[in-house]
Amino acid sequence: MEHEFLETAQDELKRADHLMFVSLKYTRTVDVIKSIITRLKAAIDAGFEVLLQEAKISKRIEEVPSLHKMRVETVRQIHPEFSDFVDFYLLLRKIDKAEFERDLEFRRHVCMTAEVDGERLHITIDIVQDYYEKTKEFIGLVTRTLE
């Protein structure tokens, strides 16, 4: 079962990869940046599901929590080494839900400006690429954790 979720995480990462290196390269719109963030969030969420299913199988938890907040805190408790990724995931969720503004669309310096926790975040192509790399690192760590 956990391999199914790992496959889902890897599929979401492939979709984000295509958006990052094909769609964004040619369109340079905030909608593509937003789609990438949504895909990265989905990939990390599937990775968390893998970790929770593995913890249930190894009897470290009785059942996988159904509430989102509980799931995230359970991952933080059973895998403290993933704490930075939990914080990163929560940031992606906030960005995904936030109201945003568009700036310099169709240009190299396209920027999505989102207000998160009273702070304005300027998400450019370079920043979304860093987010992509961090998500890729997370999925790699989850894969190694299962082995």
C-alpha positions as MATLAB code, in Angstrom:
seq = 'MEHEFLETAQDELKRADHLMFVSLKYTRTVDVIKSIITRLKAAIDAGFEVLLQEAKISKRIEEVPSLHKMRVETVRQIHPEFSDFVDFYLLLRKIDKAEFERDLEFRRHVCMTAEVDGERLHITIDIVQDYYEKTKEFIGLVTRTLE';
ca = [
       0.000    0.000    0.000;
       2.772    2.452    0.903;
       4.377    1.848   -2.504;
       1.166    3.067   -4.121;
       1.495    6.386   -2.277;
       5.204    6.587   -3.113;
       4.301    6.130   -6.770;
       1.709    8.907   -6.434;
       4.353   11.194   -4.918;
       6.764   10.438   -7.751;
       4.020   11.030  -10.357;
       3.200   14.419   -8.840;
       6.902   15.263   -8.911;
       7.040   14.315  -12.610;
       4.101   16.606  -13.316;
       5.780   19.424  -11.411;
       8.979   18.731  -13.355;
       7.129   19.131  -16.657;
       5.454   22.317  -15.465;
       8.798   23.634  -14.236;
      10.989   22.877  -17.222;
       8.535   22.991  -20.125;
       5.375   24.963  -19.339;
       6.978   27.674  -17.211;
       9.898   28.017  -19.604;
       7.608   28.906  -22.492;
       4.598   30.605  -20.890;
       6.043   32.378  -17.825;
       2.722   32.936  -16.089;
       1.697   33.026  -12.439;
      -0.878   30.317  -13.150;
       1.937   27.890  -13.963;
       3.820   28.866  -10.774;
       0.618   28.269   -8.792;
       0.172   24.867  -10.478;
       3.748   23.909   -9.622;
       3.185   24.788   -5.962;
      -0.013   22.721   -5.935;
       1.822   19.716   -7.441;
       4.717   20.029   -4.990;
       2.273   20.170   -2.104;
       0.508   17.055   -3.408;
       3.835   15.207   -3.767;
       4.843   15.992   -0.182;
       1.372   15.040    1.052;
       1.715   11.647   -0.655;
       5.183   11.304    0.899;
       3.687   11.947    4.329;
       1.091    9.267    3.604;
       3.914    6.825    2.837;
       5.591    7.631    6.161;
       2.311    7.280    8.068;
       1.424    3.963    6.400;
       4.920    2.647    7.157;
       4.541    3.733   10.809;
       1.198    1.954   11.024;
       2.626   -1.257    9.540;
       5.568   -1.159   11.960;
       3.076   -0.480   14.799;
       4.533    2.899   15.824;
       1.015    4.346   15.465;
      -2.330    2.600   15.796;
      -4.022    4.300   12.877;
      -3.351    7.008   10.323;
      -5.029   10.238   11.462;
      -7.714   11.565    9.144;
      -7.430   15.235   10.122;
      -4.759   17.100    8.199;
      -3.253   18.897   11.196;
      -2.980   15.635   13.140;
      -1.325   13.902   10.165;
       1.338   16.576    9.903;
       2.049   16.552   13.647;
       2.190   12.733   13.654;
       4.817   12.817   10.897;
       6.756   15.395   12.921;
       6.609   13.125   15.999;
       7.512    9.797   14.386;
      10.137   11.267   12.036;
      11.742   14.318   13.701;
      14.377   14.327   10.923;
      11.627   15.485    8.544;
      10.674   18.488   10.694;
      12.087   20.988    8.175;
      10.051   19.372    5.414;
       6.906   19.576    7.550;
       7.485   23.321    7.966;
       8.148   23.635    4.222;
       4.937   21.749    3.449;
       2.932   24.017    5.745;
       4.424   27.034    3.933;
       3.396   25.581    0.557;
      -0.140   25.039    1.878;
      -0.344   28.648    3.031;
       0.978   29.917   -0.311;
      -1.484   27.718   -2.192;
      -4.443   29.071   -0.195;
      -3.313   32.718   -0.133;
      -4.603   35.520   -2.282;
      -1.935   36.452   -4.792;
      -0.957   39.145   -7.252;
       0.646   38.798  -10.653;
       3.661   40.760  -11.799;
       5.778   40.741  -14.980;
       3.902   37.866  -16.579;
       5.320   36.534  -19.859;
       8.806   37.742  -18.850;
      11.800   36.042  -17.246;
      11.147   37.711  -13.890;
       7.497   36.675  -13.579;
       6.496   36.987   -9.932;
       3.644   35.673   -7.838;
       3.210   37.800   -4.724;
       1.279   36.067   -1.953;
       0.474   37.314    1.514;
       1.327   34.650    4.086;
       1.091   35.304    7.838;
       1.111   39.055    7.276;
       4.244   38.878    5.143;
       4.402   39.383    1.387;
       6.247   36.549   -0.332;
       7.591   37.171   -3.830;
       7.746   33.821   -5.617;
       9.821   33.942   -8.786;
      11.002   31.233  -11.168;
      14.206   30.837   -9.130;
      12.324   30.454   -5.848;
       9.852   27.939   -7.265;
      12.839   25.992   -8.619;
      14.296   25.895   -5.097;
      10.922   24.611   -3.861;
      11.020   21.928   -6.549;
      14.540   20.839   -5.541;
      13.569   20.684   -1.869;
      10.517   18.546   -2.697;
      12.679   16.266   -4.840;
      15.084   15.891   -1.905;
      12.170   15.006    0.396;
      10.828   12.296   -1.918;
      14.352   10.865   -2.208;
      14.662   10.735    1.603;
      11.271    9.042    1.918;
      12.335    6.451   -0.658;
      15.578    5.769    1.236;
      13.665    5.561    4.536;
      11.537    2.738    3.138;
      14.548    0.725    2.006;
];
